[in-house]
Amino acid sequence: MLRQYFNKGTVHVDNTAEGIRQGVLHMKQLYSSFEAGIKELQTDQQREWQEKVNTLTALVEEHLAHR
């Protein structure tokens, strides 16, 4: 589930000392790429959140209008 949600700008590793070490080294090598990816992910998630807020707001307003 975490891999699906954090699908840009992140390194997913095995939960071992070696896996973490390799992940850190990989991220250091491609830092600017990961930095750009996490910014893109943040923008995508903020847009998705706003869409959900707008949908919920519309549903509440619709419900209140029919009262």
All heavy atoms as TSV, in Angstrom:
chain	resi	resn	atom	element	x	y	z
A	1	MET	N	N	0.820	-1.172	0.000
A	1	MET	CA	C	0.000	0.000	0.000
A	1	MET	C	C	0.879	1.256	0.000
A	1	MET	O	O	0.579	2.213	-0.696
A	1	MET	CB	C	-0.921	-0.019	1.227
A	1	MET	CG	C	-1.832	1.175	1.279
A	1	MET	SD	S	-3.188	1.087	2.462
A	1	MET	CE	C	-2.340	0.969	4.006
A	2	LEU	N	N	1.959	1.254	0.761
A	2	LEU	CA	C	2.846	2.416	0.790
A	2	LEU	C	C	3.505	2.653	-0.558
A	2	LEU	O	O	3.655	3.790	-0.993
A	2	LEU	CB	C	3.909	2.255	1.877
A	2	LEU	CG	C	3.405	2.370	3.310
A	2	LEU	CD1	C	4.534	2.069	4.299
A	2	LEU	CD2	C	2.811	3.734	3.575
A	3	ARG	N	N	3.886	1.587	-1.216
A	3	ARG	CA	C	4.505	1.727	-2.548
A	3	ARG	C	C	3.534	2.358	-3.531
A	3	ARG	O	O	3.929	3.137	-4.385
A	3	ARG	CB	C	4.962	0.371	-3.075
A	3	ARG	CG	C	6.147	-0.187	-2.347
A	3	ARG	CD	C	6.502	-1.570	-2.873
A	3	ARG	NE	N	7.461	-2.226	-2.023
A	3	ARG	CZ	C	8.758	-2.303	-2.288
A	3	ARG	NH1	N	9.225	-1.791	-3.403
A	3	ARG	NH2	N	9.572	-2.908	-1.462
A	4	GLN	N	N	2.260	2.019	-3.417
A	4	GLN	CA	C	1.257	2.564	-4.320
A	4	GLN	C	C	1.001	4.043	-4.013
A	4	GLN	O	O	0.880	4.851	-4.921
A	4	GLN	CB	C	-0.037	1.768	-4.193
A	4	GLN	CG	C	-1.080	2.117	-5.217
A	4	GLN	CD	C	-2.291	1.193	-5.109
A	4	GLN	OE1	O	-2.464	0.453	-4.144
A	4	GLN	NE2	N	-3.130	1.246	-6.120
A	5	TYR	N	N	0.930	4.404	-2.740
A	5	TYR	CA	C	0.642	5.784	-2.360
A	5	TYR	C	C	1.843	6.696	-2.597
A	5	TYR	O	O	1.712	7.794	-3.106
A	5	TYR	CB	C	0.206	5.846	-0.897
A	5	TYR	CG	C	-0.320	7.201	-0.490
A	5	TYR	CD1	C	-1.583	7.609	-0.885
A	5	TYR	CD2	C	0.457	8.063	0.272
A	5	TYR	CE1	C	-2.077	8.856	-0.526
A	5	TYR	CE2	C	-0.032	9.313	0.637
A	5	TYR	CZ	C	-1.295	9.695	0.239
A	5	TYR	OH	O	-1.767	10.939	0.592
A	6	PHE	N	N	3.021	6.237	-2.213
A	6	PHE	CA	C	4.258	7.007	-2.403
A	6	PHE	C	C	4.969	6.473	-3.643
A	6	PHE	O	O	5.967	5.762	-3.557
A	6	PHE	CB	C	5.152	6.912	-1.170
A	6	PHE	CG	C	4.542	7.522	0.045
A	6	PHE	CD1	C	3.981	6.736	1.033
A	6	PHE	CD2	C	4.509	8.898	0.203
A	6	PHE	CE1	C	3.415	7.307	2.160
A	6	PHE	CE2	C	3.942	9.484	1.328
A	6	PHE	CZ	C	3.383	8.687	2.304
A	7	ASN	N	N	4.446	6.837	-4.811
A	7	ASN	CA	C	4.931	6.236	-6.053
A	7	ASN	C	C	5.904	7.116	-6.828
A	7	ASN	O	O	6.304	6.766	-7.925
A	7	ASN	CB	C	3.742	5.859	-6.940
A	7	ASN	CG	C	2.851	7.050	-7.244
A	7	ASN	OD1	O	3.208	8.192	-7.000
A	7	ASN	ND2	N	1.680	6.784	-7.778
A	8	LYS	N	N	6.265	8.260	-6.267
A	8	LYS	CA	C	7.238	9.151	-6.918
A	8	LYS	C	C	8.154	9.722	-5.842
A	8	LYS	O	O	7.716	10.010	-4.741
A	8	LYS	CB	C	6.536	10.316	-7.621
A	8	LYS	CG	C	5.624	9.915	-8.739
A	8	LYS	CD	C	4.885	11.114	-9.293
A	8	LYS	CE	C	3.855	10.642	-10.303
A	8	LYS	NZ	N	2.894	11.671	-10.627
A	9	GLY	N	N	9.407	9.901	-6.189
A	9	GLY	CA	C	10.337	10.579	-5.297
A	9	GLY	C	C	10.741	9.803	-4.069
A	9	GLY	O	O	11.244	10.375	-3.110
A	10	THR	N	N	10.516	8.526	-4.088
A	10	THR	CA	C	10.832	7.706	-2.921
A	10	THR	C	C	11.625	6.471	-3.327
A	10	THR	O	O	11.600	6.052	-4.481
A	10	THR	CB	C	9.548	7.248	-2.203
A	10	THR	OG1	O	8.721	6.561	-3.140
A	10	THR	CG2	C	8.787	8.419	-1.621
A	11	VAL	N	N	12.303	5.918	-2.368
A	11	VAL	CA	C	13.014	4.661	-2.558
A	11	VAL	C	C	12.367	3.645	-1.627
A	11	VAL	O	O	12.223	3.898	-0.433
A	11	VAL	CB	C	14.513	4.799	-2.182
A	11	VAL	CG1	C	15.221	3.461	-2.290
A	11	VAL	CG2	C	15.192	5.829	-3.045
A	12	HIS	N	N	11.959	2.537	-2.167
A	12	HIS	CA	C	11.384	1.461	-1.365
A	12	HIS	C	C	12.445	0.376	-1.238
A	12	HIS	O	O	13.028	-0.050	-2.233
A	12	HIS	CB	C	10.121	0.926	-2.028
A	12	HIS	CG	C	9.073	1.991	-2.187
A	12	HIS	ND1	N	8.245	2.365	-1.158
A	12	HIS	CD2	C	8.760	2.786	-3.226
A	12	HIS	CE1	C	7.449	3.327	-1.566
A	12	HIS	NE2	N	7.746	3.618	-2.823
A	13	VAL	N	N	12.689	-0.025	-0.017
A	13	VAL	CA	C	13.799	-0.945	0.251
A	13	VAL	C	C	13.325	-2.131	1.066
A	13	VAL	O	O	12.268	-2.096	1.697
A	13	VAL	CB	C	14.937	-0.214	1.005
A	13	VAL	CG1	C	15.474	0.952	0.192
A	13	VAL	CG2	C	14.476	0.258	2.371
A	14	ASP	N	N	14.150	-3.156	1.074
A	14	ASP	CA	C	13.934	-4.274	1.990
A	14	ASP	C	C	14.178	-3.781	3.405
A	14	ASP	O	O	15.045	-2.915	3.634
A	14	ASP	CB	C	14.898	-5.420	1.687
A	14	ASP	CG	C	14.606	-6.107	0.358
A	14	ASP	OD1	O	13.435	-6.067	-0.087
A	14	ASP	OD2	O	15.546	-6.673	-0.225
A	15	ASN	N	N	13.462	-4.324	4.350
A	15	ASN	CA	C	13.591	-3.922	5.744
A	15	ASN	C	C	14.780	-4.635	6.400
A	15	ASN	O	O	14.645	-5.400	7.349
A	15	ASN	CB	C	12.284	-4.223	6.495
A	15	ASN	CG	C	12.272	-3.608	7.878
A	15	ASN	OD1	O	13.006	-2.669	8.149
A	15	ASN	ND2	N	11.445	-4.149	8.750
A	16	THR	N	N	15.954	-4.359	5.829
A	16	THR	CA	C	17.201	-4.907	6.354
A	16	THR	C	C	18.228	-3.779	6.363
A	16	THR	O	O	18.070	-2.775	5.657
A	16	THR	CB	C	17.747	-6.041	5.470
A	16	THR	OG1	O	18.052	-5.505	4.171
A	16	THR	CG2	C	16.744	-7.186	5.332
A	17	ALA	N	N	19.275	-3.949	7.144
A	17	ALA	CA	C	20.327	-2.936	7.177
A	17	ALA	C	C	20.919	-2.734	5.780
A	17	ALA	O	O	21.132	-1.601	5.338
A	17	ALA	CB	C	21.419	-3.331	8.173
A	18	GLU	N	N	21.153	-3.806	5.074
A	18	GLU	CA	C	21.728	-3.709	3.723
A	18	GLU	C	C	20.741	-3.056	2.754
A	18	GLU	O	O	21.128	-2.251	1.908
A	18	GLU	CB	C	22.154	-5.083	3.209
A	18	GLU	CG	C	22.790	-5.062	1.841
A	18	GLU	CD	C	24.045	-4.201	1.736
A	18	GLU	OE1	O	24.703	-3.921	2.764
A	18	GLU	OE2	O	24.377	-3.789	0.602
A	19	GLY	N	N	19.467	-3.413	2.858
A	19	GLY	CA	C	18.464	-2.808	1.998
A	19	GLY	C	C	18.380	-1.301	2.213
A	19	GLY	O	O	18.304	-0.528	1.254
A	20	ILE	N	N	18.395	-0.884	3.457
A	20	ILE	CA	C	18.346	0.542	3.778
A	20	ILE	C	C	19.606	1.239	3.282
A	20	ILE	O	O	19.548	2.319	2.698
A	20	ILE	CB	C	18.134	0.741	5.287
A	20	ILE	CG1	C	16.746	0.203	5.690
A	20	ILE	CG2	C	18.294	2.213	5.684
A	20	ILE	CD1	C	16.538	0.070	7.178
A	21	ARG	N	N	20.753	0.616	3.498
A	21	ARG	CA	C	22.015	1.193	3.025
A	21	ARG	C	C	21.984	1.396	1.516
A	21	ARG	O	O	22.343	2.463	1.006
A	21	ARG	CB	C	23.192	0.294	3.427
A	21	ARG	CG	C	24.554	0.852	3.062
A	21	ARG	CD	C	25.679	-0.061	3.532
A	21	ARG	NE	N	26.140	-1.004	2.560
A	21	ARG	CZ	C	26.724	-0.717	1.394
A	21	ARG	NH1	N	26.887	0.518	1.012
A	21	ARG	NH2	N	27.131	-1.665	0.579
A	22	GLN	N	N	21.547	0.378	0.794
A	22	GLN	CA	C	21.477	0.476	-0.664
A	22	GLN	C	C	20.493	1.571	-1.097
A	22	GLN	O	O	20.763	2.306	-2.052
A	22	GLN	CB	C	21.063	-0.871	-1.271
A	22	GLN	CG	C	22.130	-1.936	-1.185
A	22	GLN	CD	C	23.368	-1.585	-1.985
A	22	GLN	OE1	O	23.292	-0.991	-3.056
A	22	GLN	NE2	N	24.528	-1.939	-1.459
A	23	GLY	N	N	19.388	1.689	-0.395
A	23	GLY	CA	C	18.414	2.730	-0.708
A	23	GLY	C	C	18.970	4.121	-0.517
A	23	GLY	O	O	18.753	5.018	-1.340
A	24	VAL	N	N	19.696	4.316	0.571
A	24	VAL	CA	C	20.306	5.625	0.843
A	24	VAL	C	C	21.339	5.956	-0.229
A	24	VAL	O	O	21.378	7.082	-0.750
A	24	VAL	CB	C	20.926	5.665	2.251
A	24	VAL	CG1	C	21.782	6.904	2.447
A	24	VAL	CG2	C	19.835	5.596	3.315
A	25	LEU	N	N	22.165	5.002	-0.575
A	25	LEU	CA	C	23.169	5.232	-1.616
A	25	LEU	C	C	22.517	5.550	-2.961
A	25	LEU	O	O	22.962	6.453	-3.677
A	25	LEU	CB	C	24.086	4.010	-1.752
A	25	LEU	CG	C	25.004	3.737	-0.562
A	25	LEU	CD1	C	25.750	2.423	-0.755
A	25	LEU	CD2	C	25.964	4.892	-0.349
A	26	HIS	N	N	21.461	4.829	-3.276
A	26	HIS	CA	C	20.738	5.069	-4.535
A	26	HIS	C	C	20.151	6.479	-4.550
A	26	HIS	O	O	20.250	7.188	-5.551
A	26	HIS	CB	C	19.651	4.012	-4.705
A	26	HIS	CG	C	18.876	4.125	-5.964
A	26	HIS	ND1	N	19.432	3.907	-7.205
A	26	HIS	CD2	C	17.585	4.442	-6.182
A	26	HIS	CE1	C	18.509	4.082	-8.127
A	26	HIS	NE2	N	17.375	4.422	-7.534
A	27	MET	N	N	19.560	6.880	-3.436
A	27	MET	CA	C	18.966	8.205	-3.369
A	27	MET	C	C	20.036	9.297	-3.456
A	27	MET	O	O	19.823	10.328	-4.096
A	27	MET	CB	C	18.140	8.373	-2.098
A	27	MET	CG	C	17.378	9.683	-2.059
A	27	MET	SD	S	16.224	9.793	-0.701
A	27	MET	CE	C	14.787	9.078	-1.483
A	28	LYS	N	N	21.176	9.062	-2.838
A	28	LYS	CA	C	22.267	10.049	-2.916
A	28	LYS	C	C	22.731	10.228	-4.354
A	28	LYS	O	O	23.011	11.346	-4.787
A	28	LYS	CB	C	23.440	9.622	-2.035
A	28	LYS	CG	C	23.224	9.893	-0.557
A	28	LYS	CD	C	24.379	9.408	0.289
A	28	LYS	CE	C	25.642	10.167	-0.031
A	28	LYS	NZ	N	26.763	9.813	0.849
A	29	GLN	N	N	22.793	9.144	-5.099
A	29	GLN	CA	C	23.257	9.210	-6.483
A	29	GLN	C	C	22.297	9.990	-7.375
A	29	GLN	O	O	22.723	10.686	-8.289
A	29	GLN	CB	C	23.429	7.798	-7.057
A	29	GLN	CG	C	24.587	7.034	-6.485
A	29	GLN	CD	C	24.607	5.599	-6.992
A	29	GLN	OE1	O	23.587	5.066	-7.441
A	29	GLN	NE2	N	25.766	4.963	-6.901
A	30	LEU	N	N	21.009	9.864	-7.123
A	30	LEU	CA	C	19.990	10.473	-7.988
A	30	LEU	C	C	19.140	11.483	-7.218
A	30	LEU	O	O	17.943	11.616	-7.474
A	30	LEU	CB	C	19.095	9.378	-8.582
A	30	LEU	CG	C	19.813	8.333	-9.423
A	30	LEU	CD1	C	18.879	7.187	-9.782
A	30	LEU	CD2	C	20.375	8.967	-10.685
A	31	TYR	N	N	19.766	12.203	-6.300
A	31	TYR	CA	C	19.042	13.077	-5.381
A	31	TYR	C	C	18.120	14.055	-6.101
A	31	TYR	O	O	16.948	14.193	-5.740
A	31	TYR	CB	C	20.014	13.831	-4.474
A	31	TYR	CG	C	19.294	14.734	-3.505
A	31	TYR	CD1	C	18.730	14.202	-2.353
A	31	TYR	CD2	C	19.149	16.091	-3.755
A	31	TYR	CE1	C	18.045	15.007	-1.464
A	31	TYR	CE2	C	18.456	16.903	-2.869
A	31	TYR	CZ	C	17.910	16.364	-1.728
A	31	TYR	OH	O	17.225	17.162	-0.854
A	32	SER	N	N	18.604	14.752	-7.121
A	32	SER	CA	C	17.781	15.765	-7.789
A	32	SER	C	C	16.551	15.130	-8.442
A	32	SER	O	O	15.474	15.729	-8.470
A	32	SER	CB	C	18.592	16.561	-8.802
A	32	SER	OG	O	19.114	15.716	-9.799
A	33	SER	N	N	16.682	13.922	-8.944
A	33	SER	CA	C	15.555	13.212	-9.531
A	33	SER	C	C	14.511	12.865	-8.462
A	33	SER	O	O	13.310	13.036	-8.670
A	33	SER	CB	C	16.042	11.941	-10.215
A	33	SER	OG	O	14.956	11.187	-10.699
A	34	PHE	N	N	14.978	12.405	-7.318
A	34	PHE	CA	C	14.062	12.085	-6.226
A	34	PHE	C	C	13.410	13.350	-5.675
A	34	PHE	O	O	12.222	13.347	-5.334
A	34	PHE	CB	C	14.786	11.331	-5.108
A	34	PHE	CG	C	15.056	9.893	-5.455
A	34	PHE	CD1	C	16.322	9.474	-5.804
A	34	PHE	CD2	C	14.034	8.960	-5.445
A	34	PHE	CE1	C	16.569	8.151	-6.132
A	34	PHE	CE2	C	14.257	7.634	-5.769
A	34	PHE	CZ	C	15.534	7.231	-6.116
A	35	GLU	N	N	14.161	14.425	-5.604
A	35	GLU	CA	C	13.620	15.694	-5.126
A	35	GLU	C	C	12.494	16.172	-6.051
A	35	GLU	O	O	11.423	16.580	-5.585
A	35	GLU	CB	C	14.722	16.746	-5.042
A	35	GLU	CG	C	14.257	18.071	-4.484
A	35	GLU	CD	C	15.394	19.072	-4.381
A	35	GLU	OE1	O	16.306	19.066	-5.236
A	35	GLU	OE2	O	15.363	19.868	-3.436
A	36	ALA	N	N	12.716	16.102	-7.346
A	36	ALA	CA	C	11.684	16.495	-8.309
A	36	ALA	C	C	10.475	15.574	-8.203
A	36	ALA	O	O	9.322	16.025	-8.260
A	36	ALA	CB	C	12.253	16.468	-9.729
A	37	GLY	N	N	10.721	14.298	-8.020
A	37	GLY	CA	C	9.631	13.332	-7.906
A	37	GLY	C	C	8.761	13.567	-6.692
A	37	GLY	O	O	7.526	13.483	-6.773
A	38	ILE	N	N	9.371	13.889	-5.557
A	38	ILE	CA	C	8.575	14.097	-4.344
A	38	ILE	C	C	7.779	15.382	-4.450
A	38	ILE	O	O	6.653	15.467	-3.962
A	38	ILE	CB	C	9.445	14.044	-3.061
A	38	ILE	CG1	C	8.581	13.739	-1.835
A	38	ILE	CG2	C	10.218	15.299	-2.843
A	38	ILE	CD1	C	7.967	12.386	-1.806
A	39	LYS	N	N	8.317	16.389	-5.124
A	39	LYS	CA	C	7.552	17.625	-5.343
A	39	LYS	C	C	6.358	17.354	-6.254
A	39	LYS	O	O	5.263	17.873	-6.028
A	39	LYS	CB	C	8.450	18.708	-5.919
A	39	LYS	CG	C	9.423	19.270	-4.902
A	39	LYS	CD	C	10.343	20.310	-5.503
A	39	LYS	CE	C	11.342	20.803	-4.455
A	39	LYS	NZ	N	12.287	21.770	-5.012
A	40	GLU	N	N	6.556	16.541	-7.272
A	40	GLU	CA	C	5.469	16.175	-8.176
A	40	GLU	C	C	4.396	15.379	-7.426
A	40	GLU	O	O	3.194	15.620	-7.588
A	40	GLU	CB	C	6.008	15.366	-9.351
A	40	GLU	CG	C	4.959	15.003	-10.363
A	40	GLU	CD	C	5.533	14.195	-11.529
A	40	GLU	OE1	O	6.765	14.135	-11.695
A	40	GLU	OE2	O	4.713	13.620	-12.275
A	41	LEU	N	N	4.838	14.455	-6.591
A	41	LEU	CA	C	3.906	13.659	-5.795
A	41	LEU	C	C	3.089	14.560	-4.869
A	41	LEU	O	O	1.867	14.399	-4.746
A	41	LEU	CB	C	4.663	12.606	-4.978
A	41	LEU	CG	C	3.819	11.737	-4.052
A	41	LEU	CD1	C	2.828	10.888	-4.853
A	41	LEU	CD2	C	4.721	10.861	-3.192
A	42	GLN	N	N	3.744	15.515	-4.253
A	42	GLN	CA	C	3.051	16.439	-3.359
A	42	GLN	C	C	1.978	17.221	-4.127
A	42	GLN	O	O	0.844	17.349	-3.659
A	42	GLN	CB	C	4.045	17.396	-2.711
A	42	GLN	CG	C	3.402	18.349	-1.733
A	42	GLN	CD	C	4.406	19.304	-1.118
A	42	GLN	OE1	O	5.426	19.623	-1.709
A	42	GLN	NE2	N	4.120	19.743	0.087
A	43	THR	N	N	2.316	17.711	-5.294
A	43	THR	CA	C	1.352	18.443	-6.119
A	43	THR	C	C	0.173	17.543	-6.492
A	43	THR	O	O	-0.984	17.947	-6.391
A	43	THR	CB	C	2.034	18.988	-7.384
A	43	THR	OG1	O	3.072	19.886	-6.991
A	43	THR	CG2	C	1.046	19.704	-8.286
A	44	ASP	N	N	0.469	16.318	-6.917
A	44	ASP	CA	C	-0.582	15.376	-7.293
A	44	ASP	C	C	-1.509	15.086	-6.115
A	44	ASP	O	O	-2.735	15.071	-6.259
A	44	ASP	CB	C	0.011	14.050	-7.784
A	44	ASP	CG	C	0.745	14.153	-9.095
A	44	ASP	OD1	O	0.625	15.201	-9.780
A	44	ASP	OD2	O	1.469	13.193	-9.435
A	45	GLN	N	N	-0.931	14.866	-4.932
A	45	GLN	CA	C	-1.739	14.541	-3.763
A	45	GLN	C	C	-2.561	15.742	-3.293
A	45	GLN	O	O	-3.705	15.572	-2.869
A	45	GLN	CB	C	-0.853	14.004	-2.640
A	45	GLN	CG	C	-0.324	12.619	-2.959
A	45	GLN	CD	C	0.636	12.096	-1.920
A	45	GLN	OE1	O	1.156	12.827	-1.093
A	45	GLN	NE2	N	0.884	10.798	-1.956
A	46	GLN	N	N	-2.009	16.936	-3.397
A	46	GLN	CA	C	-2.777	18.126	-3.034
A	46	GLN	C	C	-3.962	18.305	-3.987
A	46	GLN	O	O	-5.068	18.650	-3.555
A	46	GLN	CB	C	-1.889	19.365	-3.053
A	46	GLN	CG	C	-0.946	19.430	-1.877
A	46	GLN	CD	C	0.054	20.561	-1.971
A	46	GLN	OE1	O	0.278	21.146	-3.027
A	46	GLN	NE2	N	0.677	20.886	-0.845
A	47	ARG	N	N	-3.752	18.077	-5.267
A	47	ARG	CA	C	-4.827	18.174	-6.254
A	47	ARG	C	C	-5.912	17.131	-5.964
A	47	ARG	O	O	-7.110	17.437	-5.973
A	47	ARG	CB	C	-4.280	17.986	-7.664
A	47	ARG	CG	C	-5.307	18.212	-8.759
A	47	ARG	CD	C	-4.714	18.094	-10.167
A	47	ARG	NE	N	-3.353	18.621	-10.221
A	47	ARG	CZ	C	-2.276	17.927	-10.585
A	47	ARG	NH1	N	-2.374	16.702	-10.988
A	47	ARG	NH2	N	-1.072	18.459	-10.586
A	48	GLU	N	N	-5.494	15.910	-5.684
A	48	GLU	CA	C	-6.446	14.842	-5.366
A	48	GLU	C	C	-7.239	15.189	-4.106
A	48	GLU	O	O	-8.455	15.005	-4.047
A	48	GLU	CB	C	-5.706	13.519	-5.179
A	48	GLU	CG	C	-6.606	12.356	-4.842
A	48	GLU	CD	C	-5.834	11.067	-4.577
A	48	GLU	OE1	O	-4.628	10.999	-4.883
A	48	GLU	OE2	O	-6.457	10.126	-4.063
A	49	TRP	N	N	-6.558	15.693	-3.080
A	49	TRP	CA	C	-7.215	16.078	-1.840
A	49	TRP	C	C	-8.250	17.169	-2.105
A	49	TRP	O	O	-9.379	17.098	-1.611
A	49	TRP	CB	C	-6.176	16.545	-0.834
A	49	TRP	CG	C	-6.769	17.038	0.450
A	49	TRP	CD1	C	-6.925	18.334	0.834
A	49	TRP	CD2	C	-7.297	16.246	1.515
A	49	TRP	NE1	N	-7.506	18.402	2.057
A	49	TRP	CE2	C	-7.750	17.130	2.509
A	49	TRP	CE3	C	-7.425	14.877	1.721
A	49	TRP	CZ2	C	-8.328	16.694	3.688
A	49	TRP	CZ3	C	-8.008	14.445	2.912
A	49	TRP	CH2	C	-8.447	15.340	3.872
A	50	GLN	N	N	-7.897	18.176	-2.901
A	50	GLN	CA	C	-8.821	19.271	-3.192
A	50	GLN	C	C	-10.039	18.771	-3.953
A	50	GLN	O	O	-11.161	19.204	-3.688
A	50	GLN	CB	C	-8.120	20.387	-3.971
A	50	GLN	CG	C	-8.950	21.650	-4.073
A	50	GLN	CD	C	-9.324	22.215	-2.714
A	50	GLN	OE1	O	-8.462	22.440	-1.869
A	50	GLN	NE2	N	-10.593	22.435	-2.490
A	51	GLU	N	N	-9.842	17.835	-4.874
A	51	GLU	CA	C	-10.969	17.254	-5.604
A	51	GLU	C	C	-11.918	16.536	-4.648
A	51	GLU	O	O	-13.142	16.657	-4.758
A	51	GLU	CB	C	-10.472	16.288	-6.679
A	51	GLU	CG	C	-9.803	16.966	-7.859
A	51	GLU	CD	C	-9.137	15.987	-8.817
A	51	GLU	OE1	O	-9.259	14.751	-8.623
A	51	GLU	OE2	O	-8.484	16.451	-9.759
A	52	LYS	N	N	-11.363	15.810	-3.681
A	52	LYS	CA	C	-12.193	15.092	-2.709
A	52	LYS	C	C	-12.933	16.065	-1.800
A	52	LYS	O	O	-14.103	15.849	-1.475
A	52	LYS	CB	C	-11.340	14.122	-1.900
A	52	LYS	CG	C	-10.877	12.942	-2.730
A	52	LYS	CD	C	-10.001	12.007	-1.957
A	52	LYS	CE	C	-9.584	10.838	-2.845
A	52	LYS	NZ	N	-8.732	9.882	-2.152
A	53	VAL	N	N	-12.272	17.141	-1.395
A	53	VAL	CA	C	-12.919	18.162	-0.582
A	53	VAL	C	C	-14.061	18.794	-1.364
A	53	VAL	O	O	-15.169	18.994	-0.831
A	53	VAL	CB	C	-11.904	19.231	-0.113
A	53	VAL	CG1	C	-12.607	20.454	0.464
A	53	VAL	CG2	C	-10.935	18.648	0.896
A	54	ASN	N	N	-13.827	19.114	-2.630
A	54	ASN	CA	C	-14.867	19.716	-3.469
A	54	ASN	C	C	-16.065	18.781	-3.630
A	54	ASN	O	O	-17.220	19.219	-3.562
A	54	ASN	CB	C	-14.308	20.099	-4.834
A	54	ASN	CG	C	-13.305	21.228	-4.761
A	54	ASN	OD1	O	-13.205	21.941	-3.767
A	54	ASN	ND2	N	-12.519	21.374	-5.816
A	55	THR	N	N	-15.803	17.504	-3.830
A	55	THR	CA	C	-16.874	16.526	-3.971
A	55	THR	C	C	-17.678	16.418	-2.684
A	55	THR	O	O	-18.914	16.423	-2.705
A	55	THR	CB	C	-16.300	15.145	-4.363
A	55	THR	OG1	O	-15.616	15.265	-5.609
A	55	THR	CG2	C	-17.386	14.094	-4.466
A	56	LEU	N	N	-16.998	16.331	-1.570
A	56	LEU	CA	C	-17.677	16.233	-0.283
A	56	LEU	C	C	-18.491	17.497	-0.007
A	56	LEU	O	O	-19.643	17.413	0.434
A	56	LEU	CB	C	-16.672	15.997	0.837
A	56	LEU	CG	C	-17.242	15.877	2.244
A	56	LEU	CD1	C	-18.266	14.742	2.325
A	56	LEU	CD2	C	-16.127	15.667	3.249
A	57	THR	N	N	-17.926	18.646	-0.285
A	57	THR	CA	C	-18.638	19.909	-0.088
A	57	THR	C	C	-19.908	19.953	-0.926
A	57	THR	O	O	-20.973	20.339	-0.449
A	57	THR	CB	C	-17.727	21.104	-0.422
A	57	THR	OG1	O	-16.586	21.058	0.425
A	57	THR	CG2	C	-18.443	22.424	-0.236
A	58	ALA	N	N	-19.815	19.532	-2.171
A	58	ALA	CA	C	-20.983	19.518	-3.053
A	58	ALA	C	C	-22.054	18.563	-2.529
A	58	ALA	O	O	-23.251	18.887	-2.566
A	58	ALA	CB	C	-20.567	19.127	-4.468
A	59	LEU	N	N	-21.655	17.414	-2.036
A	59	LEU	CA	C	-22.617	16.458	-1.479
A	59	LEU	C	C	-23.326	17.033	-0.258
A	59	LEU	O	O	-24.548	16.888	-0.110
A	59	LEU	CB	C	-21.916	15.146	-1.124
A	59	LEU	CG	C	-21.477	14.266	-2.288
A	59	LEU	CD1	C	-20.584	13.135	-1.795
A	59	LEU	CD2	C	-22.677	13.730	-3.032
A	60	VAL	N	N	-22.584	17.668	0.614
A	60	VAL	CA	C	-23.178	18.271	1.810
A	60	VAL	C	C	-24.134	19.385	1.410
A	60	VAL	O	O	-25.264	19.472	1.917
A	60	VAL	CB	C	-22.080	18.790	2.768
A	60	VAL	CG1	C	-22.682	19.630	3.872
A	60	VAL	CG2	C	-21.288	17.626	3.352
A	61	GLU	N	N	-23.717	20.240	0.490
A	61	GLU	CA	C	-24.568	21.325	0.040
A	61	GLU	C	C	-25.848	20.802	-0.616
A	61	GLU	O	O	-26.932	21.323	-0.403
A	61	GLU	CB	C	-23.805	22.259	-0.905
A	61	GLU	CG	C	-22.759	23.084	-0.194
A	61	GLU	CD	C	-21.882	23.896	-1.137
A	61	GLU	OE1	O	-21.961	23.696	-2.382
A	61	GLU	OE2	O	-21.105	24.721	-0.621
A	62	GLU	N	N	-25.703	19.749	-1.414
A	62	GLU	CA	C	-26.868	19.127	-2.050
A	62	GLU	C	C	-27.827	18.577	-0.999
A	62	GLU	O	O	-29.047	18.748	-1.094
A	62	GLU	CB	C	-26.420	18.015	-2.999
A	62	GLU	CG	C	-27.555	17.333	-3.728
A	62	GLU	CD	C	-27.056	16.217	-4.640
A	62	GLU	OE1	O	-25.905	16.269	-5.096
A	62	GLU	OE2	O	-27.840	15.277	-4.872
A	63	HIS	N	N	-27.290	17.911	-0.026
A	63	HIS	CA	C	-28.113	17.339	1.053
A	63	HIS	C	C	-28.854	18.451	1.801
A	63	HIS	O	O	-30.048	18.335	2.075
A	63	HIS	CB	C	-27.258	16.527	2.017
A	63	HIS	CG	C	-28.017	16.000	3.198
A	63	HIS	ND1	N	-28.875	14.951	3.091
A	63	HIS	CD2	C	-28.048	16.417	4.486
A	63	HIS	CE1	C	-29.418	14.720	4.274
A	63	HIS	NE2	N	-28.923	15.598	5.132
A	64	LEU	N	N	-28.150	19.533	2.116
A	64	LEU	CA	C	-28.767	20.646	2.846
A	64	LEU	C	C	-29.829	21.346	2.006
A	64	LEU	O	O	-30.840	21.827	2.546
A	64	LEU	CB	C	-27.698	21.629	3.299
A	64	LEU	CG	C	-26.724	21.112	4.379
A	64	LEU	CD1	C	-25.640	22.151	4.637
A	64	LEU	CD2	C	-27.465	20.745	5.649
A	65	ALA	N	N	-29.644	21.396	0.710
A	65	ALA	CA	C	-30.600	22.063	-0.173
A	65	ALA	C	C	-31.921	21.282	-0.261
A	65	ALA	O	O	-32.965	21.867	-0.512
A	65	ALA	CB	C	-30.010	22.239	-1.569
A	66	HIS	N	N	-31.858	19.974	-0.036
A	66	HIS	CA	C	-33.043	19.131	-0.131
A	66	HIS	C	C	-33.763	18.984	1.207
A	66	HIS	O	O	-34.725	18.245	1.301
A	66	HIS	CB	C	-32.665	17.742	-0.676
A	66	HIS	CG	C	-32.337	17.754	-2.122
A	66	HIS	ND1	N	-31.172	18.291	-2.627
A	66	HIS	CD2	C	-33.045	17.323	-3.206
A	66	HIS	CE1	C	-31.159	18.162	-3.939
A	66	HIS	NE2	N	-32.279	17.587	-4.322
A	67	ARG	N	N	-33.338	19.693	2.191
A	67	ARG	CA	C	-33.978	19.592	3.515
A	67	ARG	C	C	-35.178	20.440	3.601
A	67	ARG	O	O	-35.468	21.373	3.039
A	67	ARG	CB	C	-32.993	20.000	4.607
A	67	ARG	CG	C	-31.889	18.950	4.742
A	67	ARG	CD	C	-30.997	19.292	5.863
A	67	ARG	NE	N	-31.504	18.515	7.008
A	67	ARG	CZ	C	-31.126	18.722	8.246
A	67	ARG	NH1	N	-30.292	19.685	8.533
A	67	ARG	NH2	N	-31.581	17.977	9.216
